[in-house]
Amino acid sequence: MTTHLAALAILAAVAQTPPLTLRTRWAAEVSVAQPLPEYPRPQLVRPRWQSLNGGWSFAVRDSAAPRPRTFDGTILVPFPIESQLSGVQRTVTAAQRLWYRRPFRITAPSVPGTHWLLHFGAVDWDAAVYVNGRRVGDHRGGYDPFTIDVTAALRPRGDQELVVSVWDPTDRGDQPRGKQVLVPRSIWYTAVTGIWQSVWLEPVPPVWIDALRITPDPDAGTVRVAVVLGRAWDVGMRAVVRSGDSVVAAGEGTVHTPLVLVVPRARLWSPEDPFLYGVSVALSTGDSVESYFGMRKIAVSPDSGGALRLFLNGRALFEFGTLDQGWWPDGLYTAPTDSALRSDVEILKRLGFNTIRKHVKVEPERWYYDCDRLGMLVWQDMPSGDNRTAAGRREFAAELQRVVDALRNHPSIVMWVPFNEGWGQHETERYVTWLATHDSTRLVDNASGWTDQHIGDVADVHAYPGPGIPPPDARRARVLGEFGGLGLPLAGHTWAAERSWGYRRFADTAALAAGYHDLLYQLRFLEGEGLAAAIYTQTTDVEIEVNGVLTYDRAVVKLPAAAAEWNRPLYRPPPIRRTAVATSEAAGRDWRYATQAPAGDWFQPTYNDSGWREGVGGFGADSTPGAVVRTQWNTADLWLRRTFELRSAAELVAPHWRVHHDEDAEVYLNGELVARFDGYTTAYVMVPLEPPAVAALKAGVNTIAVHVHQTRGGQYFDIGIDEVIDR
């Protein structure tokens, strides 16, 4: 068998060249005059603003060169220069610097004393900003928004000039960059340089609201509203909370003391009812903003059976979602339109998922707004970096704080994930402690994948294709941070068809659907064992990865509509599994075995197996995933026999094989061939007994006989019978 790590090692040598033609249907809707015209910041809305998205001049020069006298052409902002939608599609190396230039005029009316704020949603990575030749600000960080007061640099009237200089070393540097690399390959994708989110201007009074900190408390029925000012003044404030058009709470005070407002009979936010309260905040100086919040509480608590679960608003909720990379074939980091950005969330919601794990990327704020109003839970990763140097670690910590502060008002976000699979992982305990203290309204996953430090709120493993479950943990909920990865390339919808890959390949949508259904069937049993959440890889195909629920161009949903029905049982109370015939997982069970082909009817109850060796299950090689080896087996074939007793076969409730096979196995009950298991598993799985198997069982002594055949890779076998009581 090819393991996850071995597959990545092979694929790491394969570079990918982007096609010129793979696009989403929304690419045709992109306005060259005004791309992405929606107000970029739904959590802090002002009525007057001026978009600077559109055509800018650009130039690529040596990183040490001064501002160019001439520019190379036109780029469509905010699409990154490497993308098709930018109109350029050019790589910028670590030895180069990207320059932007845009003339503009102030179009919004203003009064004396007005300040003008220049906002950038995100620029990757090291940006210097000039207005009318004056350097007005700098910013390092590719995933957090920043704002510069450019008032002093503006001319009284007429033409203005905005110039932005960006240097981005991508994977030649130590800064957070997620999955960007200069030479894309396997799970690492095309780099993004420069402006990749909206740019806009906004007029404000001399004292303005820089940010809001909105903290709901469902237990107390209150919401806390704090104002962060752009300048240090003690001014009056008023906050009004609305349910639709109705005022439900209001209060006044000063910005130095947060307002705590009582929300009577608070309507709680959840995926089933994503209700949002509106908030208006006004200062006595004249500035005012519109915002919103959701009343929700997330916690880890024991269920009625004692298993630690994820509780939303005091009720256990299995969180089931997809790993979401947030990449686009035409815009790379930047969705072509607002409706395109929203579409992935809408499709996943329709397919019955309630969670998205945003994987080592941060989206524009409108994406979180869509999750807030559509009812999609979010696990938010911090974009990874190598963090090899002290400077890199300082940058990681600073950007993590800015990302958390920028997103903390969104009710959809219920988990922070600072590290993934050990990428740049360091000082884990310090980050987990800081996150839990800085934002007590969310859970913390200390490390998704293979580098758990046994702290935080959840224990998280990855299993491909899986599913799998972490070992029991007395303090933390057990979650499956990644599994699945079922691959299907569809002609006409791939980035590089001849080199595409998935963790397990399928020939067509019917086979993919069957494979997905089988994974979900097993996942339900793991929920019964205490699994609290699971994340399926992944939302879409990305470049040469073809393991998406959707194709990369979003033209085809590869899972059938029935997937919503398959997902739904996960949200019911977990099933109860009761052992009828024990496997050797917890304690070894005695078997007779042979490694040479036995003569005669070796599978019959009357067969004399006294000449066979005795051994304790399971049988196999220690390196086999999910194996509990108690007797070594390294030959091509294995024959097994054992007996077990049943008080009453007729009273068994929904009997299932509990089996881990690597590879092919034939199973006999009381002399009858009742099951064949082809291929291999990477863990114990549950398979319903077919009617012939149920009919072969009897009260009293039963005989089970098995032939296992192995061809290559790991090898293992163990089997038992469980009853399943679903609820």
PAPAMAR-646780 format. One line per 5 residues: number of its first residue (from 1); their letters; for each residue x, y, z of C-alpha. Coordinates in nm, 3 decimals, always signed. Each point is the difference from the previous one (the first is absolute). Example, Ala and Ser with C-alpha at 12.3 -4.5 7.8 and 13.67 -1.06 7.14 Angstrom:
2
1	AS	+1.230:-0.450:+0.780  +0.137:+0.344:-0.066
This chain:
727
1	MTTHL	+0.000:+0.000:+0.000  +0.112:+0.355:-0.071  -0.010:+0.207:+0.316  -0.093:+0.368:+0.017  +0.362:+0.107:+0.056
6	AALAI	+0.137:-0.222:-0.275  -0.253:+0.141:-0.244  +0.105:+0.354:+0.085  +0.368:-0.089:-0.040  -0.064:-0.133:-0.351
11	LAAVA	-0.219:+0.293:-0.100  +0.242:+0.259:+0.138  +0.216:-0.055:-0.306  -0.283:+0.087:-0.238  -0.030:+0.367:-0.092
16	QTPPL	-0.319:+0.130:-0.155  -0.052:+0.257:-0.273  -0.325:+0.197:+0.020  -0.233:-0.021:-0.300  -0.106:+0.313:-0.183
21	TLRTR	-0.366:-0.091:-0.032  -0.140:-0.160:+0.319  -0.239:+0.257:+0.141  -0.317:+0.019:+0.206  -0.327:+0.119:-0.151
26	WAAEV	+0.029:+0.319:+0.207  +0.312:+0.112:-0.187  -0.227:+0.130:-0.276  -0.180:+0.220:+0.256  +0.312:+0.182:+0.121
31	SVAQP	-0.030:+0.373:-0.067  +0.323:+0.154:-0.123  -0.127:+0.343:+0.108  -0.109:-0.108:+0.349  +0.091:-0.353:+0.107
36	LPEYP	-0.132:-0.120:+0.336  -0.207:+0.318:+0.057  -0.163:-0.115:+0.327  +0.084:+0.175:+0.327  +0.293:-0.209:+0.128
41	RPQLV	-0.057:+0.013:+0.377  -0.351:-0.109:+0.112  +0.095:+0.012:+0.368  +0.073:+0.375:-0.007  -0.210:+0.172:-0.265
46	RPRWQ	-0.009:+0.370:-0.089  -0.230:+0.135:-0.272  +0.262:+0.212:-0.177  +0.301:-0.165:-0.157  +0.192:-0.015:-0.326
51	SLNGG	+0.129:-0.318:-0.160  +0.346:+0.011:-0.154  -0.030:-0.342:-0.163  +0.053:-0.004:-0.375  +0.281:+0.062:-0.244
56	WSFAV	+0.334:+0.108:+0.149  +0.340:+0.035:-0.165  +0.259:-0.256:+0.106  +0.372:-0.064:-0.033  +0.228:-0.282:+0.112
61	RDSAA	+0.356:+0.105:+0.081  +0.302:-0.117:+0.196  -0.083:-0.003:+0.372  +0.261:+0.271:+0.073  -0.093:+0.227:-0.292
66	PRPRT	-0.169:+0.338:+0.066  -0.349:+0.089:-0.116  -0.021:-0.054:-0.376  -0.036:+0.297:-0.233  -0.213:-0.204:-0.238
71	FDGTI	-0.236:-0.289:+0.066  -0.039:-0.329:-0.186  -0.375:-0.009:-0.056  -0.339:-0.024:+0.169  -0.104:-0.239:+0.277
76	LVPFP	-0.355:-0.055:+0.123  -0.003:+0.055:+0.377  -0.068:-0.185:+0.229  +0.098:-0.312:-0.197  +0.357:-0.118:+0.073
81	IESQL	+0.249:+0.046:-0.281  +0.049:-0.377:-0.043  -0.371:-0.053:-0.073  -0.182:-0.003:-0.332  -0.249:+0.262:+0.116
86	SGVQR	+0.275:+0.251:+0.070  +0.057:+0.023:-0.373  +0.373:-0.062:+0.056  +0.055:-0.361:+0.123  +0.365:+0.050:+0.086
91	TVTAA	+0.222:-0.144:+0.273  +0.179:+0.240:+0.233  +0.309:-0.144:+0.167  +0.161:+0.073:+0.335  +0.262:+0.209:-0.185
96	QRLWY	-0.265:+0.231:-0.145  -0.238:+0.269:+0.118  -0.351:+0.066:-0.132  -0.105:+0.363:-0.043  -0.357:+0.129:-0.041
101	RRPFR	-0.115:+0.346:-0.099  -0.349:+0.148:-0.016  -0.113:+0.360:-0.050  -0.329:+0.083:+0.171  -0.224:+0.282:+0.103
106	ITAPS	-0.203:+0.039:+0.317  -0.358:-0.056:-0.113  -0.187:-0.007:+0.331  -0.099:+0.342:+0.142  +0.169:+0.097:+0.326
111	VPGTH	-0.011:+0.278:+0.260  +0.291:+0.192:+0.158  +0.188:-0.219:+0.247  -0.076:-0.321:-0.188  +0.265:-0.268:+0.014
116	WLLHF	+0.051:-0.246:-0.285  +0.079:-0.361:+0.084  +0.163:-0.223:-0.260  -0.091:-0.366:+0.059  +0.169:-0.313:-0.134
121	GAVDW	-0.178:-0.333:+0.050  +0.328:-0.190:-0.042  +0.335:+0.044:-0.176  +0.254:-0.281:-0.019  +0.250:+0.070:+0.150
126	DAAVY	+0.223:+0.304:+0.079  -0.174:+0.317:-0.121  +0.101:+0.367:-0.009  -0.273:+0.252:-0.086  +0.055:+0.344:-0.157
131	VNGRR	-0.257:+0.275:-0.061  +0.106:+0.288:-0.223  +0.363:-0.101:+0.040  -0.013:-0.011:+0.379  +0.056:-0.329:+0.184
136	VGDHR	-0.308:-0.028:+0.219  +0.030:-0.350:+0.143  +0.148:-0.349:-0.003  -0.142:-0.341:+0.078  +0.135:-0.353:+0.028
141	GGYDP	-0.246:-0.287:-0.007  -0.186:-0.167:-0.284  -0.325:-0.091:+0.177  -0.118:+0.290:+0.216  -0.163:+0.330:-0.099
146	FTIDV	+0.170:+0.333:+0.066  -0.102:+0.365:-0.010  +0.199:+0.320:-0.052  -0.118:+0.355:+0.070  +0.114:+0.174:-0.321
151	TAALR	-0.162:+0.338:+0.067  +0.324:+0.195:+0.038  +0.133:-0.128:-0.332  -0.305:+0.092:-0.210  -0.011:+0.305:-0.224
156	PRGDQ	-0.286:+0.243:+0.067  -0.167:-0.093:-0.328  +0.055:-0.163:-0.336  +0.210:-0.301:-0.092  +0.165:-0.214:+0.268
161	ELVVS	+0.255:-0.280:-0.046  +0.016:-0.327:+0.192  +0.309:-0.222:-0.031  +0.050:-0.334:+0.175  +0.328:-0.192:+0.007
166	VWDPT	-0.007:-0.370:+0.099  +0.274:-0.253:+0.068  -0.098:-0.364:+0.058  +0.260:-0.276:+0.044  -0.269:-0.274:+0.008
171	DRGDQ	+0.170:-0.327:+0.101  +0.343:+0.158:-0.014  -0.093:+0.191:+0.317  -0.106:-0.087:+0.354  -0.330:+0.188:+0.008
176	PRGKQ	-0.351:-0.156:+0.015  -0.096:-0.104:-0.354  -0.229:-0.304:+0.028  +0.030:-0.229:-0.302  +0.166:+0.248:-0.236
181	VLVPR	+0.324:-0.104:-0.172  +0.193:+0.140:-0.293  +0.017:-0.347:-0.163  -0.348:-0.154:+0.049  -0.015:-0.375:+0.062
186	SIWYT	-0.219:-0.261:+0.170  -0.180:+0.171:+0.293  +0.184:+0.332:-0.052  -0.156:+0.255:-0.231  +0.074:+0.302:-0.218
191	AVTGI	+0.141:+0.298:+0.188  -0.193:+0.324:+0.048  +0.175:+0.338:+0.007  -0.126:+0.346:+0.083  -0.354:+0.136:+0.035
196	WQSVW	-0.255:-0.283:+0.014  -0.293:+0.158:+0.186  -0.194:+0.321:-0.053  +0.146:+0.349:+0.039  -0.226:+0.289:+0.098
201	LEPVP	-0.018:+0.353:+0.144  -0.232:+0.117:+0.273  -0.068:+0.345:+0.148  -0.032:+0.023:+0.380  -0.025:+0.280:+0.261
206	PVWID	+0.311:+0.107:+0.197  -0.081:-0.264:+0.264  -0.118:-0.324:-0.153  -0.078:-0.361:+0.085  +0.292:-0.219:-0.094
211	ALRIT	-0.153:-0.332:+0.111  -0.275:-0.156:+0.209  +0.040:-0.282:+0.250  -0.339:-0.172:+0.030  -0.021:-0.282:+0.256
216	PDPDA	-0.332:-0.185:+0.041  -0.075:-0.189:+0.322  -0.296:-0.234:-0.063  +0.002:-0.127:+0.359  -0.051:+0.351:+0.136
221	GTVRV	-0.213:+0.116:-0.291  +0.228:+0.298:-0.062  +0.234:+0.142:-0.262  +0.310:+0.206:+0.078  +0.085:+0.277:-0.249
226	AVVLG	+0.343:+0.163:+0.017  +0.132:+0.269:-0.233  +0.359:+0.033:-0.118  +0.077:+0.354:-0.116  +0.233:+0.113:-0.272
231	RAWDV	+0.120:+0.265:+0.248  +0.022:+0.004:+0.380  -0.304:+0.208:+0.100  -0.264:-0.045:+0.266  -0.323:+0.062:-0.189
236	GMRAV	-0.361:-0.097:+0.041  -0.148:-0.304:-0.174  -0.341:-0.153:-0.056  -0.073:-0.359:-0.105  -0.330:-0.136:-0.128
241	VRSGD	-0.077:-0.370:-0.051  -0.269:-0.096:-0.251  -0.188:-0.313:-0.088  -0.105:+0.076:-0.354  -0.154:+0.347:+0.021
246	SVVAA	-0.079:-0.024:+0.372  +0.226:+0.150:+0.269  +0.061:-0.260:+0.271  +0.272:+0.176:+0.202  +0.174:+0.337:+0.018
251	GEGTV	+0.250:+0.174:+0.222  +0.223:+0.304:+0.033  +0.334:+0.069:+0.164  +0.358:+0.087:-0.089  +0.245:-0.198:-0.207
256	HTPLV	+0.224:-0.061:+0.301  -0.264:-0.232:+0.150  -0.154:-0.276:-0.216  -0.379:-0.012:-0.006  -0.168:-0.318:+0.125
261	LVVPR	-0.349:-0.026:-0.148  -0.272:-0.245:+0.103  -0.152:-0.187:-0.296  -0.338:-0.130:+0.120  -0.098:-0.352:-0.107
266	ARLWS	+0.313:-0.021:-0.211  -0.030:-0.198:-0.321  +0.307:-0.222:-0.026  +0.216:-0.033:-0.310  +0.053:-0.350:-0.142
271	PEDPF	+0.043:-0.172:-0.338  -0.373:-0.081:+0.008  -0.098:+0.356:+0.093  +0.278:+0.247:-0.086  -0.176:+0.300:+0.146
276	LYGVS	+0.197:+0.325:+0.010  -0.073:+0.305:+0.212  +0.079:+0.337:-0.154  +0.209:+0.252:+0.197  +0.029:+0.375:-0.055
281	VALST	+0.277:+0.189:+0.180  +0.029:+0.379:-0.008  +0.253:+0.236:+0.156  -0.078:+0.346:+0.129  +0.261:+0.128:-0.250
286	GDSVE	-0.220:-0.103:-0.292  +0.144:-0.333:-0.114  -0.238:-0.295:-0.020  +0.023:-0.359:-0.126  -0.228:-0.298:-0.055
291	SYFGM	+0.093:-0.349:+0.114  -0.159:-0.326:+0.116  +0.051:-0.295:+0.233  -0.130:-0.349:+0.069  -0.083:-0.130:+0.348
296	RKIAV	+0.184:-0.331:+0.027  +0.218:-0.196:+0.241  +0.247:-0.277:-0.080  +0.140:-0.241:+0.261  +0.134:-0.351:+0.062
301	SPDSG	-0.228:-0.196:+0.234  -0.089:-0.364:+0.073  -0.313:-0.145:-0.157  -0.244:-0.224:+0.188  +0.234:-0.294:-0.051
306	GALRL	+0.306:+0.187:+0.125  +0.168:+0.054:-0.338  +0.145:+0.347:-0.048  -0.181:+0.176:-0.285  -0.007:+0.342:-0.163
311	FLNGR	-0.297:+0.187:+0.142  -0.163:+0.293:-0.179  -0.236:+0.203:+0.218  -0.009:-0.274:+0.262  -0.077:-0.288:-0.240
316	ALFEF	+0.235:-0.260:-0.147  +0.050:+0.053:-0.372  +0.215:-0.217:-0.226  +0.199:+0.242:-0.214  +0.043:-0.142:-0.348
321	GTLDQ	+0.158:+0.196:-0.278  +0.259:+0.030:-0.273  +0.360:+0.111:-0.019  -0.013:+0.323:-0.197  +0.312:+0.130:-0.176
326	GWWPD	-0.166:+0.312:-0.147  +0.178:-0.015:-0.337  -0.146:+0.090:-0.344  +0.131:-0.098:-0.344  -0.054:+0.350:-0.139
331	GLYTA	+0.059:+0.224:+0.306  +0.224:-0.227:+0.216  -0.045:+0.153:+0.350  -0.277:+0.235:-0.124  -0.349:-0.118:-0.100
336	PTDSA	-0.120:+0.155:-0.327  -0.317:+0.150:+0.152  -0.184:+0.024:+0.329  -0.254:-0.259:-0.115  +0.286:-0.236:-0.090
341	LRSDV	+0.147:+0.043:+0.348  -0.337:-0.082:+0.154  -0.076:-0.295:-0.229  +0.227:-0.254:+0.170  -0.169:+0.064:+0.335
346	EILKR	-0.346:-0.030:-0.156  +0.083:-0.331:-0.172  +0.153:-0.151:+0.314  -0.303:+0.108:+0.199  -0.228:-0.164:-0.256
351	LGFNT	+0.202:-0.322:+0.020  -0.058:-0.019:+0.375  +0.332:+0.119:+0.141  -0.008:+0.236:+0.299  +0.373:+0.085:+0.029
356	IRKHV	+0.289:+0.126:-0.212  +0.362:-0.022:+0.107  +0.167:+0.298:-0.170  +0.338:-0.152:-0.072  +0.317:+0.212:+0.052
361	KVEPE	-0.165:+0.298:-0.169  -0.209:+0.296:+0.113  -0.287:+0.111:-0.223  -0.138:+0.347:-0.071  -0.241:+0.104:+0.272
366	RWYYD	-0.302:-0.040:-0.227  +0.059:-0.378:+0.000  -0.039:-0.011:+0.380  -0.309:+0.219:-0.035  -0.144:-0.263:-0.235
371	CDRLG	+0.077:-0.273:+0.256  -0.161:+0.214:+0.272  -0.325:+0.053:-0.187  -0.022:-0.342:-0.167  +0.079:-0.194:+0.318
376	MLVWQ	+0.339:-0.163:-0.062  +0.238:-0.071:+0.288  +0.366:+0.084:-0.069  +0.324:-0.141:+0.133  +0.258:+0.267:-0.085
381	DMPSG	+0.359:-0.103:-0.066  +0.287:+0.240:+0.035  +0.192:+0.007:-0.331  +0.319:-0.193:+0.051  +0.360:+0.108:-0.042
386	DNRTA	+0.330:-0.174:+0.066  +0.065:+0.203:+0.318  +0.365:-0.101:+0.000  +0.133:+0.340:+0.107  -0.072:+0.224:+0.295
391	AGRRE	-0.121:+0.269:-0.242  -0.232:-0.249:-0.168  -0.148:-0.105:+0.333  -0.057:+0.362:+0.102  -0.176:+0.060:-0.331
396	FAAEL	-0.217:-0.309:+0.048  -0.108:+0.109:+0.349  -0.075:+0.357:-0.110  -0.201:-0.105:-0.303  -0.191:-0.263:+0.198
401	QRVVD	-0.114:+0.270:+0.243  -0.105:+0.232:-0.281  -0.194:-0.280:-0.172  -0.183:-0.091:+0.323  -0.083:+0.364:+0.071
406	ALRNH	-0.127:+0.054:-0.354  -0.231:-0.304:+0.006  -0.107:-0.029:+0.363  -0.351:+0.143:-0.042  -0.112:-0.272:-0.243
411	PSIVM	-0.230:-0.250:+0.174  +0.072:-0.267:-0.261  +0.361:-0.042:+0.118  +0.001:-0.252:+0.286  +0.359:-0.130:-0.002
416	WVPFN	+0.350:+0.142:-0.044  +0.262:-0.237:-0.146  +0.350:+0.152:+0.036  +0.195:-0.295:-0.148  -0.054:-0.272:-0.260
421	EGWGQ	+0.200:-0.324:-0.026  +0.301:+0.157:+0.169  +0.061:+0.262:-0.271  +0.201:+0.267:+0.179  -0.137:-0.118:+0.335
426	HETER	+0.174:+0.153:+0.301  -0.082:+0.110:+0.357  -0.339:-0.169:-0.033  -0.094:+0.041:+0.366  +0.067:+0.374:-0.014
431	YVTWL	-0.225:+0.048:-0.302  -0.280:-0.217:+0.138  +0.007:+0.189:+0.331  +0.003:+0.335:-0.177  -0.290:-0.090:-0.231
436	ATHDS	-0.213:-0.132:+0.288  +0.065:+0.317:+0.199  -0.026:+0.251:-0.283  -0.324:-0.150:-0.133  -0.188:-0.209:+0.254
441	TRLVD	-0.306:-0.033:-0.228  +0.160:-0.269:-0.218  +0.175:-0.335:+0.026  +0.365:-0.063:-0.087  +0.137:-0.296:-0.198
446	NASGW	+0.367:+0.003:+0.098  +0.115:-0.187:-0.312  -0.206:-0.164:-0.270  +0.164:-0.323:-0.102  +0.301:-0.188:+0.123
451	TDQHI	+0.168:+0.232:+0.252  -0.243:+0.016:+0.292  +0.149:+0.154:+0.314  -0.291:-0.125:+0.217  -0.133:+0.349:+0.076
456	GDVAD	-0.290:+0.208:-0.125  -0.363:-0.103:-0.032  +0.019:-0.283:-0.256  +0.221:-0.295:-0.092  +0.033:+0.002:-0.380
461	VHAYP	+0.125:-0.272:-0.236  +0.016:-0.034:-0.379  -0.080:-0.332:-0.172  +0.008:-0.055:-0.378  -0.228:-0.128:-0.127
466	GPGIP	-0.114:-0.099:+0.348  -0.210:+0.071:+0.189  +0.181:-0.014:+0.331  -0.027:+0.117:+0.360  +0.254:+0.125:+0.255
471	PPDAR	+0.068:-0.210:+0.311  -0.229:+0.067:+0.297  +0.071:+0.330:+0.175  -0.129:+0.091:+0.344  +0.003:+0.378:-0.059
476	RARVL	-0.055:+0.064:-0.368  -0.253:-0.082:-0.269  +0.128:-0.235:-0.271  -0.018:+0.128:-0.359  +0.109:-0.118:-0.343
481	GEFGG	+0.168:+0.306:-0.150  +0.040:-0.150:-0.350  -0.114:-0.317:-0.176  -0.132:-0.114:-0.336  +0.182:+0.157:-0.292
486	LGLPL	-0.189:-0.217:-0.251  +0.124:+0.096:-0.346  -0.182:+0.024:-0.332  +0.134:+0.201:-0.295  -0.271:+0.112:-0.241
491	AGHTW	+0.106:+0.074:-0.356  -0.025:+0.367:-0.089  +0.001:+0.110:+0.364  +0.358:-0.071:+0.109  +0.306:+0.219:+0.043
496	AAERS	+0.244:-0.268:-0.122  -0.185:-0.322:-0.081  +0.304:-0.215:-0.068  +0.149:+0.068:+0.346  -0.311:+0.032:+0.214
501	WGYRR	-0.027:-0.205:+0.318  -0.211:-0.083:+0.304  +0.062:-0.212:+0.309  -0.215:-0.271:-0.160  -0.102:+0.014:-0.368
506	FADTA	-0.339:-0.085:-0.151  -0.109:-0.055:-0.358  -0.332:+0.186:-0.005  -0.250:+0.189:+0.215  -0.193:-0.316:+0.089
511	ALAAG	+0.312:-0.165:+0.141  +0.095:+0.321:+0.182  -0.348:+0.022:+0.152  +0.024:-0.361:+0.121  +0.341:+0.067:+0.152
516	YHDLL	-0.127:+0.313:+0.176  -0.306:-0.186:+0.129  +0.224:-0.273:+0.142  +0.214:+0.259:+0.182  -0.310:+0.163:+0.149
521	YQLRF	-0.133:-0.338:+0.109  +0.321:-0.064:+0.195  +0.010:+0.353:+0.135  -0.335:-0.051:+0.168  +0.143:-0.285:+0.207
526	LEGEG	+0.297:+0.212:+0.104  -0.248:+0.259:+0.119  -0.142:-0.272:+0.221  +0.350:-0.062:+0.138  +0.034:+0.366:+0.098
531	LAAAI	+0.105:+0.187:-0.316  -0.131:+0.358:+0.029  +0.077:+0.146:-0.345  +0.145:-0.088:-0.340  +0.140:+0.197:-0.295
536	YTQTT	-0.016:-0.157:-0.348  +0.270:+0.086:-0.254  -0.107:+0.214:-0.181  -0.237:+0.269:-0.132  +0.142:+0.025:-0.352
541	DVEIE	+0.271:-0.140:-0.219  +0.307:+0.225:+0.020  +0.256:+0.007:-0.280  +0.119:-0.363:-0.036  -0.204:-0.126:+0.299
546	VNGVL	-0.328:-0.152:-0.119  -0.148:-0.101:+0.336  -0.263:+0.273:+0.017  -0.373:-0.019:+0.052  -0.002:+0.246:-0.293
551	TYDRA	+0.225:+0.030:-0.302  +0.256:+0.283:+0.013  -0.208:+0.210:-0.240  -0.310:-0.060:+0.218  -0.184:-0.124:-0.308
556	VVKLP	-0.078:-0.350:+0.134  -0.107:-0.116:+0.346  +0.154:-0.347:+0.007  -0.207:-0.129:+0.293  -0.367:-0.080:-0.064
561	AAAAE	-0.287:+0.191:+0.160  -0.054:-0.312:+0.215  +0.316:+0.093:+0.192  -0.216:+0.230:+0.213  -0.199:-0.305:+0.114
566	WNRPL	+0.320:-0.194:+0.066  +0.137:+0.284:+0.213  -0.318:+0.054:+0.201  +0.032:-0.302:+0.240  +0.318:+0.158:+0.141
571	YRPPP	-0.216:+0.265:+0.167  -0.214:-0.257:+0.183  +0.094:-0.149:+0.338  +0.297:-0.233:-0.054  -0.057:-0.374:-0.045
576	IRRTA	+0.072:-0.258:+0.270  +0.235:-0.286:-0.089  -0.027:-0.322:+0.203  +0.254:-0.284:-0.034  -0.135:-0.343:-0.095
581	VATSE	+0.328:-0.162:-0.109  +0.305:+0.196:+0.113  +0.288:+0.099:-0.225  +0.359:+0.009:+0.128  +0.014:+0.380:+0.022
586	AAGRD	-0.031:+0.029:+0.377  +0.116:-0.351:+0.095  +0.146:-0.281:-0.208  -0.233:-0.282:-0.108  +0.123:-0.356:-0.057
591	WRYAT	+0.005:-0.135:-0.357  +0.135:-0.305:-0.178  +0.199:+0.097:-0.311  +0.199:-0.137:-0.292  +0.218:+0.163:-0.265
596	QAPAG	+0.004:-0.296:-0.241  -0.315:-0.101:-0.189  -0.185:-0.259:+0.213  -0.146:-0.315:-0.153  -0.370:-0.081:+0.001
601	DWFQP	-0.296:+0.206:+0.114  +0.200:+0.214:+0.241  -0.294:+0.241:+0.044  -0.246:-0.260:+0.132  -0.080:-0.014:+0.374
606	TYNDS	+0.091:-0.370:+0.008  +0.347:+0.055:-0.146  +0.286:-0.117:+0.225  +0.226:+0.303:+0.044  +0.205:-0.145:+0.285
611	GWREG	+0.309:+0.004:-0.222  -0.027:+0.375:-0.060  +0.200:+0.247:+0.205  -0.159:+0.203:+0.277  +0.025:+0.380:+0.003
616	VGGFG	-0.161:+0.310:+0.138  -0.165:+0.249:-0.235  +0.050:+0.227:-0.177  +0.239:-0.145:-0.254  +0.225:+0.215:-0.215
621	ADSTP	+0.291:+0.242:-0.029  +0.058:+0.281:+0.249  +0.033:+0.265:-0.270  -0.357:-0.049:-0.124  -0.219:+0.304:+0.071
626	GAVVR	-0.257:-0.058:+0.273  +0.130:-0.347:+0.085  +0.013:-0.149:+0.350  +0.252:-0.277:-0.073  +0.035:-0.273:+0.261
631	TQWNT	+0.123:-0.276:-0.235  +0.239:+0.074:-0.285  -0.112:-0.106:-0.348  +0.220:+0.063:-0.304  -0.096:-0.264:-0.259
636	ADLWL	-0.225:+0.042:-0.303  -0.289:-0.201:+0.147  -0.152:-0.065:+0.340  -0.270:-0.244:+0.109  -0.179:+0.061:+0.331
641	RRTFE	-0.258:-0.185:+0.212  -0.164:+0.066:+0.335  -0.326:-0.081:+0.179  -0.236:+0.227:+0.193  -0.329:-0.041:+0.183
646	LRSAA	-0.329:+0.184:-0.043  -0.292:-0.024:+0.239  -0.251:+0.087:-0.272  +0.094:+0.084:-0.359  -0.356:+0.107:-0.079
651	ELVAP	+0.010:+0.280:+0.258  +0.307:+0.178:-0.143  -0.083:+0.364:-0.084  +0.137:+0.118:-0.337  +0.310:-0.223:+0.012
656	HWRVH	+0.314:+0.140:-0.168  +0.341:-0.141:-0.071  +0.268:+0.197:+0.176  +0.295:-0.070:-0.224  +0.341:+0.132:-0.094
661	HDEDA	+0.132:-0.176:-0.311  +0.316:+0.047:-0.202  -0.055:-0.133:-0.255  -0.266:-0.236:-0.146  -0.194:-0.230:+0.233
666	EVYLN	-0.264:-0.274:-0.030  -0.207:-0.066:+0.313  -0.191:-0.322:+0.081  -0.257:-0.046:+0.276  -0.080:-0.357:+0.101
671	GELVA	+0.129:-0.127:-0.335  -0.178:+0.258:-0.221  +0.182:+0.266:-0.202  -0.178:+0.315:+0.124  +0.228:+0.297:-0.075
676	RFDGY	+0.281:+0.119:-0.226  +0.210:+0.306:+0.084  +0.207:+0.132:-0.291  +0.291:+0.243:+0.021  +0.109:+0.145:+0.328
681	TTAYV	-0.111:+0.220:+0.287  +0.213:+0.236:+0.208  -0.205:-0.050:+0.318  -0.274:-0.219:+0.140  -0.322:+0.048:-0.196
686	MVPLE	-0.361:-0.105:+0.043  -0.173:-0.205:-0.273  -0.359:-0.127:+0.029  -0.040:-0.377:+0.001  -0.179:-0.109:-0.317
691	PPAVA	-0.307:-0.227:+0.039  +0.200:-0.321:-0.069  +0.238:+0.088:+0.283  -0.286:+0.071:+0.240  -0.166:-0.327:-0.100
696	ALKAG	+0.323:-0.194:+0.062  +0.022:+0.113:+0.364  -0.151:-0.225:+0.265  -0.046:-0.018:+0.374  +0.288:-0.176:+0.173
701	VNTIA	+0.342:-0.066:-0.153  +0.081:+0.159:-0.340  +0.311:-0.037:-0.214  +0.155:+0.285:-0.200  +0.266:-0.079:-0.259
706	VHVHQ	+0.190:+0.250:-0.211  +0.243:-0.003:-0.293  +0.203:+0.322:-0.044  +0.216:+0.071:-0.307  +0.269:+0.270:-0.012
711	TRGGQ	+0.182:+0.143:-0.304  +0.208:+0.300:+0.110  +0.045:+0.266:+0.263  -0.137:-0.038:+0.351  -0.200:-0.302:+0.111
716	YFDIG	-0.244:-0.068:+0.282  -0.320:-0.180:+0.094  -0.242:-0.004:+0.291  -0.377:-0.044:+0.014  -0.293:-0.007:+0.242
721	IDEVI	-0.374:+0.068:+0.008  -0.173:+0.299:+0.160  -0.362:+0.098:+0.041  -0.092:+0.357:-0.100  -0.285:+0.190:+0.164
726	DR	-0.060:+0.320:-0.197  -0.204:+0.287:+0.136
